[in-house]
Amino acid sequence: MLFYEIGFAFWRESLIFVKACMWYAGDDITSIPVLCLAQTIHTQEGALPRPSISAEPDTVIPPGSPVTFHCWGPVGVHTFRLERENRSQYRDNYDVSLVSPFLSGATFRIDSVSEDSAGHYRCLYYKASRWSQHSEQLELVVKGTVADTEASGFDLL
């Protein structure tokens, strides 16, 4: 009887390791490895991957409402930074959480947006003694009134 252990993979800095094994199980308790392949891939020491950015509940927010920006990057990130309008304003977040075995993230919240909050935002992160590339830009639009928000059923915090 053949059993397959189709691999595991992990990524660390500039190294990717992948392993896949096939096992043969006899009539007794022992299993004999029939084939086991492993591959190590060295990646280039180039730029770090771009982070991702999103806004919750949306990118169009009525004045006085909250918005939360989410930034995601690879595991091992030390700091995430949210920048606004070509680095003129930024906030750092050292409270990085592990979202999955391969993904880390951080959040940035604005409790009450105003017209001054509108603009283009992007994320970057600090890992392995260097800053990543910037994420794509996200445009936050502040539009409508508080009365429009209440009429739509959206609760203000």
C-alpha positions in Angstrom: 0.0 0.0 0.0 1.4 3.4 -1.0 1.0 6.6 1.0 1.9 10.0 -0.2 3.2 12.9 1.9 2.8 15.7 -0.5 5.0 18.1 0.9 5.5 21.1 2.9 7.0 24.3 1.8 8.4 27.2 3.7 9.9 30.6 2.7 12.5 32.4 4.7 14.4 35.4 3.5 16.0 34.4 0.2 15.3 30.6 0.5 12.4 28.4 -0.5 12.4 24.7 0.6 9.9 22.2 -0.8 9.7 18.5 0.1 7.4 15.7 -1.2 7.6 12.0 -0.2 6.0 8.7 -1.2 5.9 6.0 1.4 5.3 2.2 1.2 3.5 0.6 4.2 4.0 -3.1 4.6 1.8 -5.5 6.5 3.4 -4.6 9.8 3.7 -1.3 11.5 6.8 -0.1 9.7 6.7 2.2 6.7 9.6 2.4 4.2 10.2 5.5 2.2 10.2 4.7 -1.5 10.9 8.1 -2.9 11.6 11.4 -1.2 12.4 14.5 -3.2 13.4 17.9 -1.8 14.3 21.1 -3.5 15.9 24.2 -2.2 15.4 27.4 -4.3 17.5 30.5 -3.6 15.7 33.6 -4.6 17.3 36.9 -5.6 18.2 39.4 -3.0 16.3 42.1 -4.8 13.4 44.2 -3.7 11.0 42.9 -1.1 7.5 42.0 -2.4 4.9 44.7 -2.5 2.4 44.8 0.3 -1.3 45.0 -0.2 -3.7 47.6 1.1 -7.5 47.8 1.6 -10.0 49.9 3.4 -13.0 48.9 5.5 -15.9 49.4 5.3 -15.2 51.0 1.9 -13.1 53.6 0.1 -16.0 56.1 0.0 -16.9 57.2 3.5 -19.3 59.8 4.8 -17.9 62.5 7.1 -17.8 61.5 10.8 -17.6 57.8 10.0 -14.7 55.5 10.9 -12.4 53.8 8.4 -9.8 51.1 8.9 -6.9 50.5 6.6 -5.5 47.0 6.4 -1.9 46.4 5.2 -0.6 42.9 4.4 2.9 41.5 3.7 5.0 38.4 4.2 5.8 36.8 7.5 8.6 38.4 9.4 7.6 42.0 9.0 8.8 44.2 11.9 6.8 47.4 11.1 4.0 48.5 8.7 3.8 52.1 7.6 0.7 53.9 6.2 1.6 56.9 4.1 -0.6 59.6 2.8 -0.1 61.9 -0.3 3.5 61.1 -1.4 5.0 60.6 2.1 3.9 64.0 3.4 2.2 62.2 6.3 2.7 58.7 7.7 1.9 56.5 10.7 4.0 53.4 11.8 2.4 50.3 13.4 4.7 47.9 15.3 1.7 45.8 16.4 2.1 43.3 13.5 -0.1 40.2 13.6 0.3 36.8 11.9 -2.7 36.5 9.6 -1.7 33.1 8.2 1.5 30.9 8.1 2.6 33.1 5.1 1.0 36.5 5.7 1.3 39.2 8.3 -0.7 42.4 8.7 -1.5 45.5 10.6 -4.4 47.9 10.8 -4.6 51.7 10.9 -7.9 53.3 12.1 -9.3 56.8 11.6 -12.2 57.1 14.1 -14.0 60.0 12.4 -13.1 60.9 8.8 -13.3 64.5 7.6 -12.7 66.2 4.3 -9.1 66.5 5.4 -8.9 62.7 5.6 -9.5 62.3 1.9 -6.6 61.4 -0.4 -4.3 58.7 -1.6 -2.9 56.2 0.9 -0.4 53.4 0.5 1.5 50.9 2.7 5.0 49.7 3.0 6.8 47.5 5.6 10.2 47.1 7.3 11.8 43.7 7.2 15.4 42.4 7.2 16.8 45.9 7.8 15.2 47.5 4.8 11.9 49.0 3.6 9.7 47.3 1.0 8.3 48.7 -2.2 5.1 50.7 -1.8 1.7 49.1 -2.3 -0.7 50.3 -4.9 -2.4 53.6 -4.0 -5.8 53.5 -2.5 -8.0 56.6 -2.8 -10.1 57.5 0.2 -13.1 59.6 -0.8 -15.1 61.5 2.0 -18.5 62.1 0.5 -22.1 62.6 1.7 -23.4 63.8 5.1 -24.1 62.2 8.4 -27.9 62.4 7.6 -27.2 60.3 4.4 -25.4 57.7 6.5 -28.2 57.4 9.0 -30.8 57.1 6.3 -28.8 54.3 4.7 -28.8 52.3 7.9 -25.1 52.5 8.4 -24.4 52.9 12.2 -21.8 55.4 13.3 -19.4 54.5 16.1 
